[in-house]
Amino acid sequence: MNKKFIKNIIITIAIIILVFALYFFFFRGSGLDNDSGLYIEPVAGKTSAVDKSLITLLLEMKSIKLDEKLFNSAVFQSLSDYSIKIEPQEVGRTNPFAPLELK
């Protein structure tokens, strides 16, 4: 056999091994949802502290009742609006990325 032929076979085998190694380490899915390497198995019937605090907060908000008498009281009616009206401004170009038209 020719030395050049053997050299080509060795290079081809090395490339195949390299492609397989790249696939194995970088592109092959690990089967886990996160990249940390840890898997948390959900347990039925268990709730976390965050879930409990969220449910408690939602139940507290549900029990809030607004007294509509507040809006009819003289104190609320005497409040003044000090906001400043903002006048509409001229709008810029319709397409800011369009080339400029030189006149």
JORAVEN-V643151 format. One line per field, one symbol per residue. phi: phi as a letter, one per 20 degrees, with the letter a starting at -180 (. if undefined). psi: psi as a letter, one per 30 degrees, with the letter a starting at -180 (. if undefined). burial: + if it has 16 or more other ideal C-beta (glycine too) atoms within 10 Angstrom, else -. A space follows every 10 residues. Layout:
phi=???
psi=???
burial=???
This chain:
phi=.fffffffff ffffffffff ffffeddffe ndfdefndcd efdfndceff ffffffffff ffefdeeffg fefffffefd edfdfeffdf efffcfefff eed
psi=lkeeeeeeee eeeeeeeeee eeeeeefkkf flflgffkkj kkkkfkklee eeeeeeeeee eefkkkjffe ffleeeffkk jglkkkkklk kalejfflkk jk.
burial=---------- ---------- ---------- ---------- ---------- ---------- ---------- ---------- ---------- ---------- ---
